[in-house]
Amino acid sequence: MAKEYMSMRNLRFLLHDVMNVEQLTKYERFTDHNKEMFDLMLDTAKQIADTHMFPIYEEMDEKKPTMGDGVVHVHPNIKDIMRETGESGWIVAQEDYEHGGQQMPHTVYNAANFIFHAANTSAASYFGLTMGAAELISSFGSKELQETYMTKMFAGQWQGTMALTEPHAGSSLGDIYTSATDAGDGSYRIKGQKIFISAGDHDGVENIVHLMLAKIDGAPAGSKGISLFVVPKKRPENGTLVSNDVTTAGFEGKMGMKGCPVAHLVMGDNNDCHGWLVGEPNNGLKYMFQMMNGARISVGVMSCGLSSAAYYASLEYANERPQGRTHSNRDLTSPMELIINYADVKRMLLFQKSVMEGGLALVMQCALYADLAKVCEGADKEKYQLLLDLLTPMAKTYPAEMSVQSTSQGMQVLGGAGFCSDFPLQQYYRDTRINPIYEGTTGIQAMDLLGRKVTMKMGAAVIAFGAELQETIKAGFAVEALKPRAEKLAAAATKFQEVTMKLMTLAQSEKPEVFLADATLYLENAGILAVAWQWLKQALVVEQKLAEGQSGEELKFYKGKQAAFEYFFEYELPKSIGLTKRLLSDYRLTLDLDPEYLN
Ligand SMILES: Cc1cc2nc3c(=O)[nH]c(=O)nc-3n(C[C@H](O)[C@H](O)[C@H](O)COP(=O)(O)OP(=O)(O)OC[C@H]3O[C@@H](n4cnc5c(N)ncnc54)[C@H](O)[C@@H]3O)c2cc1C
């Protein structure tokens, strides 16, 4: 097992020096907080991660959950982790005081969440899902639902899940079959099946509470007819818990995230599965989007966490592995070179560092916009919400897709050892592969970005994003050393605008399939641009810190940052040129291709 899995120094740099998270404390919601408290929270998170999570990361992969006597047995420490994160207030941290929370900013919570996922992403999923599910009840549930479920969930005694997917309906939730029939007693009888439900059943908690999508009898077709229900595994009745006719038919075998089971659930086999409506009928998808948007940012965080752990593991190996000699050294009796001295190995490490730290900055930026959208009023509120909406698909997808590539590069740094189970790289690679798939595949995120977010409110979100870019570019032009790269970002931003205009024109003149055909490439391009923007923001701080004069570890930190920034602009940003070329082309290969030719 590697010694390090993340850098607290980098996290503090992003939070304080780049994002200035302390600015939030001027708003009433966060007045009780200060910089020292934020740091203390992160230190506590690191301690929990070091003590309870990181040591069992590999063990949870090897000793995967088992099913016996109708019970799903997970790693015994999950019980402690749920209790610990519940009792120490992590699950409820972002909630209002009146619900027992600490009104912790999303930005700080997401920083802590990054630590948890870097330490052990499977373990972190249990309480992350519980938090999201309990927050949904808090936002939209009746007082009765809140009193019955929230306290236990926030305390880590009951697991929360998001139960959307069905065997025939994953991306297309409008097609779900699970039905809800009014039982006449304030509840609905639920019938149907859900698959792939993370932490959907296990023995680490007393009860499982599914936040489940279903259709009330007679509801409109498609997503307009979806309602949200609380469907517990055991329902509270006369002061005790009784079975609620939710059966675990099995759980899927999977390539990664083995420590967290995904359950196949069957509801209502005995016509005795009860669900309680959350909010208004037929508004379920809208409510669920609160959890899904939070979960999309979380997937970005998870991906960065795994990329970070993989980076530090491969860095450690590269620092210790002697192999061969440099081309200019012909003395075969001389000691072998450490592989970290080879340009190609440095390139791989810089790739890992720059996409991970850049992606993390983007995710933190989104979390900050979420906080600002919550506490600001009027035009500011609207601006931050637009930016959050637009950037969420990028903050989910860029880190997720790059995590697959960067953990793969991490394996490459280790050579054959990277492929072997004695080293954790293969596990990071397997664990992160789900990230571009769940919470909306990359293809679905791309259509969300181009088909909805870019077009909404007459392009207001893209305009707001363009203004943020220009502000950073302007600041970059004002610093001599950053001018050439500010120019590159300005050029990429102009091209992005050109592509967007072209696609918007197509959207008006052709059927939607035409402008959406290469939406995934548009998203890829947007992600690169957004991360380049985040790197320029970081570089502005780095230049200032270096100008102040640094030495020792601090100098090393800022020089490392400078190298990763330069790498991003020299190696990653140019990828945007090829993508732009394709996006501006009128050649419709995929759209017009007869699928027969693929068979
Ligand atoms: C480990 C794991 C954990 C999960 N956890 C949960 C959970 O907790 N709760 C839950 O509800 N679900 C969960 N899921 C399910 C997950 O969200 C879905 O697998 C995902 O949304 C994709 O749905 P699908 O598998 O049905 O794929 P499909 O929807 O069948 O997609 C297959 C491919 O077709 C593409 N595609 C689909 N529709 C279109 C379209 N209209 N246009 C263009 N391309 C399209 C997709 O992008 C994808 O590449 C989990 C899945 C896994 C594997």
The ligand as a MOL file (V3000), in Angstrom:
LIG
                    3D

  0  0  0     0  0            999 V3000
M  V30 BEGIN CTAB
M  V30 COUNTS 53 58 0 0 0
M  V30 BEGIN ATOM
M  V30 1 C -21.6220 0.1360 -10.0080 0
M  V30 2 C -22.9080 0.7930 -10.3670 0
M  V30 3 C -23.6000 1.5250 -9.4000 0
M  V30 4 C -24.8170 2.1210 -9.7190 0
M  V30 5 N -25.5300 2.7420 -8.7190 0
M  V30 6 C -26.7990 3.1600 -8.9770 0
M  V30 7 C -27.6400 3.6330 -7.9250 0
M  V30 8 O -27.2290 3.7220 -6.7700 0
M  V30 9 N -28.9120 3.9710 -8.2270 0
M  V30 10 C -29.4150 3.8750 -9.4910 0
M  V30 11 O -30.5700 4.1870 -9.6920 0
M  V30 12 N -28.6360 3.4450 -10.5220 0
M  V30 13 C -27.3430 3.0830 -10.2900 0
M  V30 14 N -26.5580 2.6050 -11.3000 0
M  V30 15 C -27.0920 2.5710 -12.6540 0
M  V30 16 C -26.4620 3.6330 -13.5560 0
M  V30 17 O -26.8780 4.9060 -13.1780 0
M  V30 18 C -26.8070 3.2710 -14.9960 0
M  V30 19 O -26.0800 2.1090 -15.3270 0
M  V30 20 C -26.4900 4.4040 -15.9790 0
M  V30 21 O -27.3410 5.4970 -15.7730 0
M  V30 22 C -26.6050 3.9510 -17.4400 0
M  V30 23 O -27.8050 3.2860 -17.6730 0
M  V30 24 P -27.7880 1.8600 -18.4090 0
M  V30 25 O -26.8220 0.9950 -17.6930 0
M  V30 26 O -29.1790 1.3900 -18.5070 0
M  V30 27 O -27.1900 2.1490 -19.8060 0
M  V30 28 P -28.0300 2.6670 -21.1790 0
M  V30 29 O -28.9620 3.6940 -20.7150 0
M  V30 30 O -28.5830 1.4320 -21.7770 0
M  V30 31 O -26.8720 3.2530 -21.9920 0
M  V30 32 C -25.9780 2.4710 -22.8000 0
M  V30 33 C -25.1880 3.3960 -23.7430 0
M  V30 34 O -26.0940 4.0450 -24.6460 0
M  V30 35 C -25.9460 5.4540 -24.5660 0
M  V30 36 N -27.2690 6.0710 -24.7060 0
M  V30 37 C -28.3880 5.7940 -24.0030 0
M  V30 38 N -29.3980 6.5680 -24.4080 0
M  V30 39 C -28.9200 7.3720 -25.3660 0
M  V30 40 C -29.4970 8.4070 -26.1770 0
M  V30 41 N -30.7590 8.7840 -26.0420 0
M  V30 42 N -28.6970 9.0300 -27.0880 0
M  V30 43 C -27.3960 8.6940 -27.2090 0
M  V30 44 N -26.8150 7.7160 -26.4790 0
M  V30 45 C -27.5610 7.0590 -25.5640 0
M  V30 46 C -25.3470 5.7240 -23.1940 0
M  V30 47 O -24.6350 6.9540 -23.1600 0
M  V30 48 C -24.4610 4.5160 -23.0140 0
M  V30 49 O -23.2140 4.7490 -23.6270 0
M  V30 50 C -25.3190 2.0230 -11.0230 0
M  V30 51 C -24.6150 1.3210 -11.9940 0
M  V30 52 C -23.4460 0.6900 -11.6840 0
M  V30 53 C -22.7500 -0.1230 -12.7330 0
M  V30 END ATOM
M  V30 BEGIN BOND
M  V30 1 1 1 2
M  V30 2 1 2 3
M  V30 3 2 2 52
M  V30 4 2 3 4
M  V30 5 1 4 5
M  V30 6 1 4 50
M  V30 7 2 5 6
M  V30 8 1 6 7
M  V30 9 1 6 13
M  V30 10 2 7 8
M  V30 11 1 7 9
M  V30 12 1 9 10
M  V30 13 2 10 11
M  V30 14 1 10 12
M  V30 15 2 12 13
M  V30 16 1 13 14
M  V30 17 1 14 15
M  V30 18 1 14 50
M  V30 19 1 15 16
M  V30 20 1 16 17
M  V30 21 1 16 18
M  V30 22 1 18 19
M  V30 23 1 18 20
M  V30 24 1 20 21
M  V30 25 1 20 22
M  V30 26 1 22 23
M  V30 27 1 23 24
M  V30 28 2 24 25
M  V30 29 1 24 26
M  V30 30 1 24 27
M  V30 31 1 27 28
M  V30 32 2 28 29
M  V30 33 1 28 30
M  V30 34 1 28 31
M  V30 35 1 31 32
M  V30 36 1 32 33
M  V30 37 1 33 34
M  V30 38 1 33 48
M  V30 39 1 34 35
M  V30 40 1 35 36
M  V30 41 1 35 46
M  V30 42 1 36 37
M  V30 43 1 36 45
M  V30 44 2 37 38
M  V30 45 1 38 39
M  V30 46 1 39 40
M  V30 47 2 39 45
M  V30 48 1 40 41
M  V30 49 2 40 42
M  V30 50 1 42 43
M  V30 51 2 43 44
M  V30 52 1 44 45
M  V30 53 1 46 47
M  V30 54 1 46 48
M  V30 55 1 48 49
M  V30 56 2 50 51
M  V30 57 1 51 52
M  V30 58 1 52 53
M  V30 END BOND
M  V30 END CTAB
M  END
